[in-house]
Amino acid sequence: MYNAVICRYHEIATKGNNRTHFERTMLENLRRILRMELPDLRYRRVRGRIWMEFADHRNFNEQELEVIHRNLALRAMGIESYSPAIVLAPELEKIREVIKAAAGEIIPPAIEQAHREGRTLRFRFRARRSDKRFPLCSKDIEIDLTSLLGGIYGRENLKLDLNDTADITIGVEVREEMAIVWLESFPAPGGLPVGCNDRTLALLSGGIDSPVACYLTMKRGSPVDFIGFHSAPYTPPETVEKVERIANYLNTFQQPGRLYMVNIVELQKMVRDNCNPRLRTVLYRRLMFRIAALIARKRKIKALLTGESLGQVASQTVENMNTINNAVDMLILRPLCGQDKMETIAIARKIGTFDFSKEQVPDSCTVFAPDNPSTRVTVADAEAEEARIPGYWDLIEKAVETVEF
């Protein structure tokens, strides 16, 4: 039945002179995520929409629509919503015929479901007419088609509802060269197309938070490289393997980024042997940020990214986060800062990272972790402890040299 897919965007439409750049980036992303499974799909921009259809204008089959749904729902950053659609000639009688045929597939079962719930099915039309030569205005198109379906199914079965509470919304667009009919609208990620902003470097662990932070940053248009830390031989090979799997999965949302793995066990030992145990967690975070910043600068990346949330653990108090920030002179993005854990878990489940993250594998944060970490470590406290570590900066440089790709 459907011979096209219409993609709508919202935020991109506000971009003024830069709009074309955002639209082109979004088109390239759609091609990237769909070309393996739908290689003969064509893409074009049509007046505030992204349009997808086959070169021979054939209909989508069920398997092809499933590919569209699976990929656009999560991976089409920048797209606000999309609809499988029927494209036809911009003639009123043909529009009526298509509406009757399409409604015949969705309305009878919807009426039965509404009756089982003891109510009347609520429906509405949403029409847009850009071709002023068309005999009916937008409002009259809605009235005409509402009367058409009311006559077929009866007022006892259908109730007009012009609000968002309608069970079924049928869309009709009339343009000079075509008419478009859609029966359902599905949500997409929204935001901005990944690749329209500068790259960031994410401190990626095997936990729940940092993969979600990566996804949300991609949604703001920024592609992500990844840096993970391990403490072999105190952490098993599974520590690195888990981070690799998460990074590979996150790369399905973007043009693939690099993963850097760094062994910090020698630094951790020096912190353990020379510093106040209650400050270890913050000192570990500061050295991780310093290593990440050095690698970021080599890659000409201007921002670090973390999954930290304010107040969630001891290192994430305002005082401690300020002390950690002080370790580097680089922008640090924390998209989860205002989220609670359950909100983050819900996003992780939605985007598919939760199953990776819930695997019980030790990470470097647990190596030599203190029993009672301080929640109020000042910059002066941290610097005084770091001054007690022999060759601290040489150890930082050495850790960077051991990076694995």
N, C-alpha and C positions, 0 to 999 in steps of 0.2 A: 504493500500500500504506500509506503513512504519512499520517495525518490530523492530526498535531500535531508540534510541536517542543518538547522539554523542555530548559530551560536551568538549569544548576546553578551555585550560587555557594558559595564557602567563606569567604573573609575577611569578607564582609558579615554572615554568620551570627554573628560574634563581637561585633557592634556594640551589643548591649544595647538601651537605650532609643532609640538613634539609627537602629536598623535600618530602620524604616519610611522614613525620609528617604533612605537609601541605595537601598532597593528602588525607591522612586518615581523617583529620579534615573535608575536603570538602565532602568526601563520607558520613560521619556521618551527616553533615548538609543537604545533599540532601535527605537522608533517613528521617530525621526529618520533612522536609517541604512537603514530598510527601507521607509518609506512611499512613496518614489518608485516602487519596482519592485513592491511588494506592498501596495497601498493598502487592500485589504479584509482585511488580517490583524488579528486580535483578540489582545489581550495581557491577561494577568491573573497575579496572584500566587496560588500555591496551595501552602501549607505548605512553605516553603523552596525553592520552584521558581518560575521564570518560565515561563509557559505561553503558547504561540502556536498559534493555529488559525484557520481561516477561519470567517466568520460562518455559512456554510451547512454547516460540518463536512465539506466535501469533502476528498478526498485531495490532497496536493501532487504536482504533476507534476515531471518531471526538471528543467525550466528553473527552476521555483520553488525546488526544493531547491538548485540551483546558486547562486541568489541568496542563500539562507540561508548556505551554506558560505562563499561569497566574502566576505560581510560579517561574519559572526560570528567567523570564524577570526582576524581582525585587529582589527576595530573595536568589538567588544562588550566594552569594558573592564568589569571586575567579574564577568563570566561566567567560570567555571572550565572548564566543559565543556558540551556540548549533544548532544542525540540526536534525530534524527527518530524518531517514536514512533507506535505504534498504540494508540488509545484504544478500549476496548470495555467491555461490561458485566462487573461483577466476579463472574463465574461460572466455576467450574473447567473445565467442559467447553468453554466458549467460549474460554477461555485456551488450552487444549490445541489446539483447532482453529487458532487464530491462530498458535501456535508451530509446528505442523506445516506450515502454509502458508508462513510466513515463512522457516522453516529450509530449506524446499525450494528457496528462491531462492539462499541463500548457502552452505549446507553442501556440496552436491555439488561445485561448482567448487573449494571450499576443500579437500575431500578429495582431489580430483585433483591439486591443487597440492602438497599434503603428500606424496602418493605419489611425485610426480616428484622430490621432495627426499629420498625414502627414509625417510619417517617417518609416524607416525600423527597425524591432526589432533587437537589438544588443545582442549577446550572446557569451559565451565562456565556455570552459572546463578547469578545474583545476585538474590535475592528479598527484598522488604520487604513486610510485611503490617501495615497500621495498623488495618484493620477486624477486630476480634477475633471477629466473628461468622463470619468465613470459616472453612470446615471444616479447613483446613490451616494450620499455622504456617509461618513463613518457611522454616525448614530443610526441612520436609516438602514444601513447594512445589518447592524445588530438587530434592529426591530424586525426586518424581513426574515432573517434566519431564525430568530426566536419564534416567530409565528409559524415558520415552516416546521420546526421540530415539535412545537406545541400541537400542531394539527396532526402530526403523525402519532405521537405518543400520549396525547391527552393531558389536560390540566391536572387530572387526579394523580398522574405519575410524575409530572415535572413541575418544579416551582422555580420561577426566575429569582435569582439572587445576584445582585450586582456587586456584592461585597466579596472580600477574600475568603469568606466562609463557604463559597460555592464548592460543591463536590467536583464539578466538571467545568473547566473553562476551555472554550474552543476559540482559537485565535484565527483571524483572517486579516491578511495584508493585501492590499490592491495597489500594484505599481503599474507603470506604463507598459512594461514588457511582460509582466507575469502577475499571477495571484498566488498567494501562499496560504495554506491551511495547516494548522497544527492543533493537536488534540491534548497534548500534555507538555508541561514544562518541567525540566529536571534541573536541580541545583548543581552548579559547578563550584570550584574553589573560590572564584572571585580574585580580588587583589590585582596584582600586576604580573605580566608574563615574565617568567624567570629568564634572566639574561639582559634585562633592560636597566639593571643597576650594577654597581661594582661588586666584584667578588669579595667574599668574606672567608675567614678561616675559623672553622668550628672546633672547639675542644670536645671531641666526641668520645663518650664513654660507652659502656655496655648497658647503661641504665635507661630509664624511661624518658627522662627529661630532655637530654641533649638531642636525640633524634627529632623530637617534636619541635624543639627550637630551630633546628635546621629546616624542617618543612615550613614553618611559619615565616622564616627569613626568605626562603625561596618564593613564598607567596607575595613578598614585597619586592620581587624582581631580582633578588641578589643570588647568583649562583654560589655554591659553597664547596670549598675544599675542606678536608678533615685532618685533624691531628689527634692521634690516640697515644696513650701512655701505658707502658707495662713495666713490670718489675721482675722479669725473669732473672734468676730461676725461682723467685718467690711466688710468682704467678705462673700458671700453666700455659702451654701453647693455646689452649682454648680461649684465653683472654684476648689474644690477638685475633684469632679466628672469628670470634663473636663480633668484634668491632669491624672486621672486614666485611662480614655478612650484612651488618647494618649499613655500612657505607655503600656497598654494592646496591642494596635495595633503595637507599635514598637517591642514588644516581639514576634510578629509573624516572625520577621526577625532573631531571635536568640534563643538560649536556654534561656528561660525567666529569666530576671533579676528582682531584688527587687525594689519596690517603697517605699520610705520613705517620709512621709508628716510631716512637722514641722510648728507649729503655732508660728509666730514671733511677734505677735501684741504687747506684753509687751515691747519687745526691741524697736519696732518702736515708741511706746509712749514715751519711755525714750529719744530716739533720738529727737523726736519732741519737747519735753519739755525742753531739756537741751542744744541743739546744734544749730549752725548756720543753718537756713533753706536752704541756698544755697548749703550746703554740704550734705544734707540728702541722696540724691540718692547714692552717693559714700559710705557714712557710712552704708546704708542699704546693699549695695553689699558686703562690707567688713564683715559685721556680717553674711551674708548668706554664704560666702566662709568659714568663720571660723567654722560655724556649719557643713557645708559639709565636711570640712577637718577632724573634730573630728569623724564624722560617718565613713568616708572613712578609717581612721586609725583603727577603731574598726573592719572593714571588711577586713583589710589588702589590701586595694585598694591604689594604688600609684599615681593616677592622677585624677584631676577633669576635667570636660568637660563643656564648655558653648557654647551658640549660638551667642556670641558677634562678631560683625564685626567692623573693625576699622572705627571710625568716624561716625557711623550710628546714635547714640544718644549721649546725653551729657556725660554719664558715659563711653563712648567708645572712648574718645580721648586718645592719647598716654600717656599724663600726668595722666589722671584718671585711665586708665588701669594699669599703673605702681603702682599707689597708692593702687588699689584693690589687685593686685598681692602681694604687700608687706604684706598683712594681713595674709598670709599663707606661709609656707615653703614647698610647694608641687607643682609638675608639673601641669600646667593648659593648657589644649588643647583648641584651638579655631579654628576649621577647617573652619569656615566661615570668617576668618579675612580679606581675600582679595576679598570676594564676595560682589556685590551690591545687593540691596533688590530684584530686578527683577530676578536675577539669582537664589537667594534663593527660591523665590516663584515658579519659574519654576521647581526646584527640588521637592519642597513640593507637587506640583500638580502631578508630575510624580510618586512619591512614595506613594501618597495617604493620606498624613497628612494634606493637606491644608484645607480640608472640616472640620476637627476637629478644626484647629487653627482659622478659620475665625468666629467661634461662638463668639458672643459678651458676654463675661463673665468677670466681674472684677477680677483682680489678686492683689497680695500683693504689687506689684510695684507701684500701683496707690494710695495706702492708704497713706495719709498725704504727697503726692508728692508735691515738691516745684514748684512754678510757674516759677522760673527763676534759674534752677540749674547751678552750676559752672562747667565750662569745664576744669578748671585748679586747681585741688585740690592736693596739695603736701602731701607727707607722713607726714611731720611735722604738717600740718594743720589738717589732719585726726586724728592723735594721740592726738593732743591737745584737739580736740572736744570729743574724746572718753574718755579722762581723766576726763571730766566733768560729765560723767554718773555714778551715784552711783551704785556700785555692778555690773559693766558691765560684768565681766567674770562670775560672779555667774549667771547672766541672760542668758549668752550663754550656760552654763552647764544645766541650768533649761530647756531651749528650747530643748536641745538634749534629755533630759529625757522624754519630751512629744511626742517624735517621734511616729508616727503611721505607721504601715506597710500596 
